[in-house]
Amino acid sequence: MRQPVVVLAYSTAALALAAQWISSKVALNVAPPLELSTMRFAIASVVLVGIAVATRTPLPIRSWRGVAAAAALGFFGFNALAFVGLRLTPASDSALIVPTTIPLATGLFATLIRERLTSRKLAGFAVATCGTAIVIVGGQQAGSEVSTQRLVGNLLELASAVCWAGSLTVAAIVLRTESVLGFLTLASLFGTLMLFPLGLLEDGYHDIALWPAETWTAVLVLSLFSTVVAFLIFFWAVRRFGAGLGAMISYLVPVAALVLAFVVLGERPLPMQLVGAVVIVIGVRLATMRSGAAEPRLISA
């Protein structure tokens, strides 16, 4: 695979995933979090089924157990926790915590499926994790009442990242024998079915017709760009390079997300968060730096 193609794919996915936090924050001003999660995958499922039918891509029915497990972790668990947490914390916090936690958690989980971690990558993950901790602590410079709420939101975002890491690890197993489009289409359908009952417990979807155009625009960005486009690239990377290296896409998200949060939402990162961001970048550089000797491959492509 030519490097420019990989760089373009990773950059596109990172931008789409960064837009996820901004569009979600805008939509959550009106839409309840679990209804929003359901609508995200309902719309994405319609598009993915259409693409699968047009390309004659079969759904991996024989691997439904693995697909259902990945959907339960990454589509149901991740979105339920992330969107509830996003109501309690700024989008800039979410966009830093989640993407920087996913690669480390995925790298650890992936050892269970025999993907190897080098000492250099482990060191990079450790430095990036310290940066994430600085971001969380740095966000606690506001008043006590707000900081408590923000801390709860940040912890929910951490939990959502662990769920997504588990999903990527399970997906890496399924994608050894199944297509990316087929997997993603079936997982999105499963995710929609899992989330739907929780949306009924909020407003029962009666409020959907009252959502303003701004909310629907955010939902469409979230469904089409941050789900269909981003997830196709994300799971392609997992299938091509393994769960550990595929998860490295997440490390490209924070800078774009901080810029988008500032431009669109007017959220200004606190000084300690900027320090944390620099530490994260150093960790990413360390994890991706190549040594003179060949490092062991994480997984055979």
RAZI-V178245 format. One record per residue. N is the residue number from 1. RES is the residue in one letter. OMEGA is omega in radians with two decimals (NA if undefined). D_FIRST is the distance of its C-alpha to the first C-alpha in Angstrom with 2 decimals. Layout:
BEGIN
{{N;RES;OMEGA;D_FIRST} {N;RES;OMEGA;D_FIRST}}
END
This chain:
BEGIN
{{1;M;-3.12;0.00} {2;R;-3.06;3.80} {3;Q;3.13;6.36} {4;P;3.12;8.72} {5;V;3.13;7.20} {6;V;3.13;7.17} {7;V;3.12;10.51} {8;L;3.14;11.86} {9;A;-3.13;11.33} {10;Y;-3.13;12.90} {11;S;3.11;15.55} {12;T;3.12;16.51} {13;A;3.14;16.97} {14;A;3.12;18.94} {15;L;3.13;21.16} {16;A;3.13;21.81} {17;L;3.06;22.72} {18;A;3.10;24.91} {19;A;3.13;26.67} {20;Q;-3.06;27.40} {21;W;3.14;29.98} {22;I;-3.13;31.65} {23;S;3.11;31.99} {24;S;-3.14;33.19} {25;K;3.11;35.76} {26;V;-3.10;37.05} {27;A;-3.10;37.32} {28;L;3.02;39.05} {29;N;-3.12;41.88} {30;V;-3.01;43.09} {31;A;3.01;41.13} {32;P;-3.00;41.75} {33;P;-3.09;38.65} {34;L;3.01;38.59} {35;E;3.12;39.31} {36;L;3.12;36.50} {37;S;3.14;34.08} {38;T;-3.13;35.30} {39;M;3.11;35.00} {40;R;-3.06;31.44} {41;F;3.06;30.25} {42;A;3.12;32.81} {43;I;3.13;31.49} {44;A;-3.13;27.82} {45;S;3.12;28.78} {46;V;-3.13;30.43} {47;V;-3.11;27.37} {48;L;3.09;25.00} {49;V;3.10;27.52} {50;G;3.13;27.74} {51;I;-3.13;24.00} {52;A;3.12;24.09} {53;V;-3.11;27.15} {54;A;-3.12;25.81} {55;T;3.14;22.66} {56;R;3.11;24.79} {57;T;-3.14;22.78} {58;P;3.06;25.17} {59;L;-3.08;25.93} {60;P;-3.09;25.53} {61;I;-3.12;29.30} {62;R;3.14;29.37} {63;S;-3.00;27.43} {64;W;-3.14;29.62} {65;R;3.11;30.88} {66;G;3.11;27.54} {67;V;3.13;26.62} {68;A;3.11;30.10} {69;A;3.10;29.78} {70;A;3.12;26.53} {71;A;-3.14;28.30} {72;A;-3.14;31.42} {73;L;-2.97;29.67} {74;G;-3.11;27.06} {75;F;3.10;28.68} {76;F;-3.07;32.36} {77;G;-3.11;32.73} {78;F;-3.06;30.30} {79;N;3.13;31.66} {80;A;-3.13;35.28} {81;L;-3.07;35.25} {82;A;-3.08;33.11} {83;F;3.04;35.15} {84;V;3.12;38.48} {85;G;-3.11;37.51} {86;L;3.05;36.44} {87;R;-3.06;40.02} {88;L;-3.06;41.28} {89;T;3.13;38.95} {90;P;3.11;37.41} {91;A;-3.14;33.96} {92;S;3.07;33.04} {93;D;-3.11;33.91} {94;S;-3.07;31.88} {95;A;3.04;28.80} {96;L;-3.05;29.03} {97;I;-3.04;30.16} {98;V;-3.09;27.91} {99;P;-3.11;24.44} {100;T;3.08;25.43} {101;T;-3.06;26.96} {102;I;-3.10;24.22} {103;P;3.14;21.73} {104;L;-3.13;24.68} {105;A;3.13;26.16} {106;T;3.12;22.93} {107;G;3.12;22.30} {108;L;3.12;25.87} {109;F;-3.06;25.81} {110;A;3.08;22.62} {111;T;3.12;24.60} {112;L;3.10;26.67} {113;I;3.00;23.86} {114;R;2.93;23.12} {115;E;-3.03;20.25} {116;R;3.07;21.28} {117;L;3.07;21.85} {118;T;3.13;22.23} {119;S;3.13;25.34} {120;R;3.13;23.51} {121;K;3.09;21.79} {122;L;3.11;25.18} {123;A;3.10;26.88} {124;G;3.09;24.56} {125;F;-3.11;25.14} {126;A;3.13;28.85} {127;V;3.14;29.06} {128;A;3.11;27.25} {129;T;3.05;29.63} {130;C;3.08;32.56} {131;G;3.10;31.41} {132;T;3.12;31.44} {133;A;3.11;34.96} {134;I;3.11;36.07} {135;V;-3.12;34.89} {136;I;3.14;36.97} {137;V;-3.14;39.99} {138;G;3.11;39.71} {139;G;-3.11;40.04} {140;Q;-3.12;43.41} {141;Q;-3.14;45.28} {142;A;-3.13;46.84} {143;G;-3.02;50.07} {144;S;-3.10;50.68} {145;E;-3.14;50.70} {146;V;-3.07;47.47} {147;S;3.10;45.77} {148;T;3.10;46.62} {149;Q;-3.12;45.06} {150;R;3.13;41.99} {151;L;3.10;41.68} {152;V;3.11;41.89} {153;G;3.14;39.17} {154;N;3.12;36.92} {155;L;3.07;37.56} {156;L;3.10;36.67} {157;E;3.07;33.36} {158;L;3.13;32.71} {159;A;3.13;33.58} {160;S;3.12;31.26} {161;A;3.11;28.32} {162;V;3.09;29.24} {163;C;-3.14;29.34} {164;W;3.10;25.83} {165;A;3.08;24.57} {166;G;3.11;26.38} {167;S;3.13;24.86} {168;L;-3.13;21.26} {169;T;3.09;22.33} {170;V;-3.14;24.00} {171;A;-3.13;21.15} {172;A;3.11;18.78} {173;I;-3.11;21.32} {174;V;-3.05;21.74} {175;L;3.03;18.08} {176;R;-3.10;17.82} {177;T;-3.07;19.78} {178;E;3.13;19.80} {179;S;3.13;17.76} {180;V;-3.11;16.88} {181;L;3.12;19.18} {182;G;3.11;21.94} {183;F;-3.07;21.91} {184;L;3.14;22.01} {185;T;-3.14;24.71} {186;L;3.12;26.93} {187;A;3.11;26.52} {188;S;3.09;27.52} {189;L;3.09;30.52} {190;F;-3.13;31.55} {191;G;3.11;31.26} {192;T;3.14;33.46} {193;L;3.14;36.05} {194;M;-3.09;36.17} {195;L;-3.02;36.62} {196;F;-3.13;39.10} {197;P;3.14;42.17} {198;L;3.07;41.73} {199;G;3.10;41.75} {200;L;-3.13;45.05} {201;L;3.11;46.52} {202;E;3.13;45.94} {203;D;3.09;47.31} {204;G;3.13;46.75} {205;Y;3.11;44.55} {206;H;-3.08;47.78} {207;D;-3.05;46.70} {208;I;-3.12;43.53} {209;A;-3.11;45.55} {210;L;3.13;46.82} {211;W;-3.14;43.52} {212;P;-3.10;43.49} {213;A;-3.13;40.97} {214;E;3.13;39.38} {215;T;-3.14;38.70} {216;W;3.07;37.25} {217;T;3.11;34.97} {218;A;3.12;33.66} {219;V;-3.14;33.31} {220;L;3.07;31.30} {221;V;-3.13;28.92} {222;L;-3.07;28.62} {223;S;-3.01;28.15} {224;L;-3.05;25.84} {225;F;-3.05;23.76} {226;S;3.10;23.94} {227;T;-3.08;23.74} {228;V;-3.10;22.15} {229;V;-3.06;19.40} {230;A;-3.07;18.95} {231;F;3.08;19.22} {232;L;3.13;16.81} {233;I;-3.09;14.03} {234;F;-3.09;15.59} {235;F;2.98;15.80} {236;W;3.13;12.34} {237;A;3.10;11.28} {238;V;3.14;14.08} {239;R;-3.06;13.09} {240;R;-3.00;9.46} {241;F;-3.07;10.60} {242;G;-3.07;14.35} {243;A;-3.09;17.23} {244;G;-3.13;17.70} {245;L;3.10;14.42} {246;G;-3.13;14.13} {247;A;-3.14;17.63} {248;M;3.03;16.78} {249;I;-3.06;16.30} {250;S;-3.11;20.07} {251;Y;3.12;20.69} {252;L;-3.02;19.68} {253;V;-2.95;22.36} {254;P;-3.11;25.69} {255;V;3.11;25.89} {256;A;-3.10;25.15} {257;A;3.10;27.55} {258;L;3.12;30.30} {259;V;-3.14;30.21} {260;L;3.13;30.31} {261;A;3.12;33.08} {262;F;-3.08;35.08} {263;V;-3.03;34.69} {264;V;-3.04;35.19} {265;L;-3.11;37.38} {266;G;3.13;39.04} {267;E;-3.13;38.23} {268;R;3.10;38.60} {269;P;3.11;36.89} {270;L;-3.07;39.49} {271;P;-3.12;39.52} {272;M;3.08;38.59} {273;Q;3.10;35.60} {274;L;3.07;34.34} {275;V;3.11;34.90} {276;G;3.13;32.97} {277;A;3.11;30.05} {278;V;3.12;30.04} {279;V;3.11;30.14} {280;I;-3.14;27.18} {281;V;3.11;25.12} {282;I;3.12;26.26} {283;G;3.12;25.24} {284;V;3.14;21.72} {285;R;3.13;21.44} {286;L;-3.09;22.86} {287;A;-3.07;20.62} {288;T;-3.13;17.35} {289;M;3.13;18.82} {290;R;3.07;17.75} {291;S;-3.12;20.72} {292;G;3.11;21.50} {293;A;3.13;21.39} {294;A;3.11;18.40} {295;E;3.11;18.54} {296;P;-3.13;18.53} {297;R;3.12;15.56} {298;L;-3.13;16.47} {299;I;3.11;15.44} {300;S;-3.08;13.89} {301;A;NA;10.77}}
END
